[in-house]
Amino acid sequence: MIKKLLASLYRFLTNHRPYIVLTAVAAGLYPLVYNYDSNFTLVSSWQQFLNFTVVCLLLPIIIVTLSYWTVKKISVLSPLEKFVLPVLNFTIFTSLMMLSIYGFQKKILLLALTIAVLLALLFFRHYKKVVLIQLLMVLVTLVTLIPYLLREMRYDHSWTQLPDNIEDARFKKQPNVYVIQPDGYANFSEMEKDHYNFDNTEFESFLIDNNFKLYPNFRSNYSNTVSSNSSMFAMRHHYYDRPYPDERNPNRYRKVIAGNNPVIAAFKKNGYTTSLLLDKSYALLNRPVLLYDYCNISYSDIPIFSRGFDHTEKILGKLDSLMTSRANLNNFYFVEKIKPGHIPVLKSDSEGWEAEREVYFNELREANIWLQDIIDLIVKKDSNSLIVLVSDHGGYVGWNYTGERRKKTQDEQLIRSVFSNMLAIRWPNNRAPEYDLQLRSNVNLFRVLLTYLSENAGYLDALEPDSSFLIINEGAPFGVYEVIDDKGNIVFNKFSK
């Protein structure tokens, strides 16, 4: 068996057959598999699979086949025949890999293509060895990808099941509801402390002057946008779905954020028109089924190799237009702005915590201006609405890069920097319910809001614990750890379910 395989490989490497289709497939197959191995939660839809199959396999086969036979048939081009397959294999492979890793960035792509062409011309006699290496890379990747896909197929949705019928709540109050999320905006109470130590009183005063009630020490339960928002809209903890040490964990969180959740269901059952307004497509990358009545981003606008931040929409004008056209309807809006954001994810992208702190505050100032504009718009056109400003997590100021959160620490300020997030609410008629003291973390936000709208305090019996969780893989055995408990204390308790 092994001898036959080695003999076949030897014949492949030493004969003069061109292997046109195999050259094309080898160039595109690894980038396709790499995308699924590295970013499955971003590319998990069947539509994307079809797109990747066309771009990574069908188009390379067409391009390589036509190019090879064109050069072969035109006598003046025949001296180039020996270079055609190596150059096309190298350039197609390189292009697809750069697009997969960086998205469409012209400078990076042009530099990589230049290097690929030079290498192809230099090593054209050995291109079949490169083809074999590319195919071997596919096999090695499948060893880890297939078990991951099997885990995804067995995904357990039970964490989204509610203990009561709040999805069927009947509203006795029906104001328009605006939930506005500035990404990574830390709580005012945290900004007064080290590591933030930032004077944000001007914007804080603006909110108070506009009858917002501020909720100090409010926090998120999870450390990134998708895990936090999915829990918030589901009104349930998912505990990161019992993660695996390889950190490539199956999840369908974007499906929840896209409207498959009890919050949107409750608003629709009460006759509300629901709208999702995003400035970036990050939450929609894997193209989940949208259950909002309207979304300002169409899936046709999202590039195939997008990483979620290469497509930007302006929100204010669209919101203004919707408010005008739907003035006679009951409306729910979820508006997300990727500002101020947070420090870099990777160590290689960080310039150190002090430098990143200044970048964060520059973004925060821009976020404040945008928030003032959108609040002015809503207050002017819909003065008795329910307006909620809630961020998804903190800004990580004090850390060098967000990946450091995976290391065990009990530094209180660092932990709170991850989870401390803004909550400010402008209640209709400036009358907050007495049970708004239950607002301590994102997971219970909508349960309290639906209780307010339905005037059914019984829904508060099913509040989730206000704990915050991190996945730890350094300094302690791998697992999910409760790092802030239900009472707001810094702890380090391994979670098991």
HUQUINOR-V748862 format. One record per helix or strand of 3 or more residues. SS is the DSSP state (H for helix, E for strand). FROM is the first residue (numbers start at 1). TO is the last residue. If there is no record, write none. Layout:
ss->SS from->FROM to->TO
ss->SS from->FROM to->TO
//
This chain:
ss->H from->2 to->14
ss->H from->20 to->42
ss->H from->46 to->73
ss->H from->75 to->102
ss->H from->106 to->122
ss->H from->124 to->153
ss->H from->158 to->160
ss->H from->166 to->168
ss->E from->177 to->182
ss->H from->188 to->191
ss->H from->201 to->209
ss->H from->225 to->234
ss->H from->239 to->241
ss->H from->253 to->257
ss->H from->262 to->269
ss->E from->273 to->278
ss->H from->282 to->284
ss->H from->299 to->301
ss->H from->316 to->325
ss->E from->331 to->337
ss->H from->347 to->349
ss->H from->353 to->381
ss->E from->386 to->390
ss->H from->402 to->406
ss->H from->412 to->419
ss->E from->423 to->426
ss->H from->428 to->430
ss->H from->434 to->438
ss->H from->442 to->454
ss->H from->457 to->462
ss->E from->468 to->472
ss->E from->479 to->484
ss->E from->490 to->494
//
